[in-house]
Amino acid sequence: MKQYPRFLHPASLELYNYWNAQRGARTAPYRSEIEPADIRDVLSDIFILDVEGDGRYVWRLAGTRVCTVHCRELKGRNFISDWAGDNEEQMRSLLRTVVDKNLVAVVEIIGRNTRNQSIEMEMILMPLHVEGSNEKRVLGCLAPLDQPYWLGISPPVNREIVTTRVIWPSTPFGDPLPRRAAAIFGRAQPRQNEPASLLFMPHANMRRIRHLVVLDGGKKATATNNGGGPDFAA
């Protein structure tokens, strides 16, 4: 049977490993513990979202490659405004789950520009705590899986969530579900000539939370921290 990677892009793996190391035994690290110098090789693919009380998620900062994909500066913009229809509700629900349940989400996306040219991207979303408050932020990485000639010239205005995988940081890291998991999410379709047996792969550590399938993985979350430090700018 075809083997699927845990992450499709090395930037996603590097950021996840860093986030996982920084949090230690906790559900998430503090914002001040994310040091740009430690992740300089993937800094251009990273972003942070503010979680506002009215349910809005706002770009707090975004790396240069993330802005290049969007063909604009993103700071202060509403993250959800880039999504529409069912994809908007899925992304909003996914972000709520990341923030409320301290899960890591890995999302495969297909973006299409106004000429219907497409690009595949991988996004990873991870929770961050904020010292001295109950606020949360979301640390993310957005990495294109290819480099079409129009990237940075024509932004993907139509975005489709193809596959969502979530990691519960409590037990040893499990394998993700295969791409195009239509049997789980009900929307994604298999690629042409892809065997139906790849649409769903049961896993011993699998659980359901609302519309998501959760895979246990990472370190056990038990402790807290009282560290501090300033934000960094894009």
Secondary structure, DSSP 8 states (H G I E B T S, - for coil): -----S-SSHHHHHHHHHHHHHHTTSSS-BGGG--GGGGGGGGGGEEEEEE-TTS-EEEEEE-HHHHHHHTS--TTSBGGGG--HHHHHHHHHHHHHHHHH--EEEEEEEEE-TT--EEEEEEEEEEEE-TTSS-EEEEEEEEESS--TTTTTS---EEEEEEEEEEEETSS------SS-HHHHSS----TT--GGGS----TTEEEETTEEEEEESS---------------
